[in-house]
């Protein structure tokens, strides 16, 4: 079975005919930009409560982003790019593990802890090393072998998959399909329930980022 077959099978409608549907590199880039914005807002927030809200938003976005890449994009890289794709995906997973461990420590740490901002800076350094690898190595190679329609379908699958994934970092969980699928199914309901008890930024504060990045616990109909 081609790695792209489950991508197409899981889509509702046909995203390739949607002019607003991003390609996979565009979708990944939007996520990276939003995550950086959330981190910056942690640093610039004026009150401890606001810093906690942005920490929760940052955790929510980064945890989902990382696992969705592992479940959707990396298998396609391995399928379409052969041995080189496997090598690139292995590097990506190793980089993700470093970030997940940083995030696991950060996600429940109070921003008034003296270790919080040094840890956040370390996490961002690790994350930006990974982003550089994806933008310079993964994305150009992957987009070269995908048609635009395939790229948009993969992006759609990536975005939809985030909706059902854990919203907290679980570095001890498997990071390859299909074991990761199972672990995510177990962790996601617990994470989402606990999110109901966590504080997030008000919806109006998220207006400068993609609407898809608004957590379900604060999103309004």
WOTA-V588230 format. One record per residue. RES is the residue in three letters. SS is DSSP state (a for helix, b for strand, c for the rest). OMEGA is omega in whole degrees, 0 to 359 (* if undefined). Layout:
# WOTA-V588230
res=(RES,RES)
ss=(SS,SS)
omega=(OMEGA,OMEGA)
This chain:
# WOTA-V588230
res=(UNK,UNK,UNK,UNK,UNK,UNK,UNK,UNK,UNK,UNK,UNK,UNK,UNK,UNK,UNK,UNK,UNK,UNK,UNK,UNK,UNK,UNK,UNK,UNK,UNK,UNK,UNK,UNK,UNK,UNK,UNK,UNK,UNK,UNK,UNK,UNK,UNK,UNK,UNK,UNK,UNK,UNK,UNK,UNK,UNK,UNK,UNK,UNK,UNK,UNK,UNK,UNK,UNK,UNK,UNK,UNK,UNK,UNK,UNK,UNK,UNK,UNK,UNK,UNK,UNK,UNK,UNK,UNK,UNK,UNK,UNK,UNK,UNK,UNK,UNK,UNK,UNK,UNK,UNK,UNK,UNK,UNK,UNK,UNK,UNK,UNK,UNK,UNK,UNK,UNK,UNK,UNK,UNK,UNK,UNK,UNK,UNK,UNK,UNK,UNK,UNK,UNK,UNK,UNK,UNK,UNK,UNK,UNK,UNK,UNK,UNK,UNK,UNK,UNK,UNK,UNK,UNK,UNK,UNK,UNK,UNK,UNK,UNK,UNK,UNK,UNK,UNK,UNK,UNK,UNK,UNK,UNK,UNK,UNK,UNK,UNK,UNK,UNK,UNK,UNK,UNK,UNK,UNK,UNK,UNK,UNK,UNK,UNK,UNK,UNK,UNK,UNK,UNK,UNK,UNK,UNK,UNK,UNK,UNK,UNK,UNK,UNK,UNK,UNK,UNK,UNK,UNK,UNK,UNK,UNK,UNK,UNK,UNK,UNK,UNK,UNK,UNK,UNK,UNK,UNK,UNK,UNK,UNK,UNK,UNK,UNK,UNK,UNK,UNK,UNK,UNK,UNK,UNK,UNK,UNK,UNK,UNK,UNK,UNK,UNK,UNK,UNK,UNK,UNK,UNK,UNK,UNK,UNK,UNK,UNK,UNK,UNK,UNK,UNK,UNK,UNK,UNK,UNK,UNK,UNK,UNK)
ss=(c,c,c,c,a,a,a,a,a,c,c,c,c,c,a,a,a,c,c,c,c,c,c,a,a,a,a,a,a,a,a,a,a,a,a,a,a,a,a,a,a,a,a,a,c,c,c,a,a,a,a,a,a,a,a,a,a,a,a,a,a,a,a,a,a,a,a,a,a,a,a,a,a,a,a,a,a,a,a,a,a,a,a,a,a,a,a,a,a,a,a,a,a,a,a,a,a,a,a,a,a,a,a,a,a,a,c,c,c,c,c,c,c,c,c,a,a,a,a,a,a,a,a,a,a,a,a,a,a,a,a,a,a,a,a,a,a,a,a,a,a,a,a,a,a,c,c,a,a,a,a,a,a,a,a,a,a,a,a,a,a,a,c,c,c,c,c,c,c,c,c,c,c,c,c,c,c,c,a,a,a,a,a,a,a,a,a,a,a,a,a,a,a,a,a,c,c,c,c,c,c,c,a,a,a,a,c,c,c,c,a,a,a,c,c,c,c,c,c,c,c)
omega=(176,178,180,181,177,176,182,184,185,183,170,186,181,184,182,178,179,183,182,181,180,168,182,180,177,180,178,180,177,178,181,180,180,181,177,179,179,179,179,180,173,185,186,179,187,182,178,180,179,178,178,180,180,172,179,178,178,179,181,184,185,180,181,181,185,182,179,174,183,182,187,187,185,175,178,176,181,180,189,184,176,184,178,178,178,179,179,181,178,176,180,181,177,178,177,183,177,180,180,179,175,184,179,178,187,194,178,180,179,178,176,172,182,181,189,187,170,178,177,179,177,179,182,176,178,181,182,172,178,180,178,179,180,185,183,186,187,190,180,180,183,181,181,183,177,168,178,179,178,180,178,177,178,178,179,178,178,183,180,180,179,184,185,186,175,181,178,180,178,186,180,180,176,181,175,172,0,178,180,177,182,180,180,180,180,186,188,182,180,179,183,176,181,176,178,181,181,178,176,176,175,185,181,180,181,187,182,178,182,178,180,180,177,181,180,184,178,182,180,180,*)
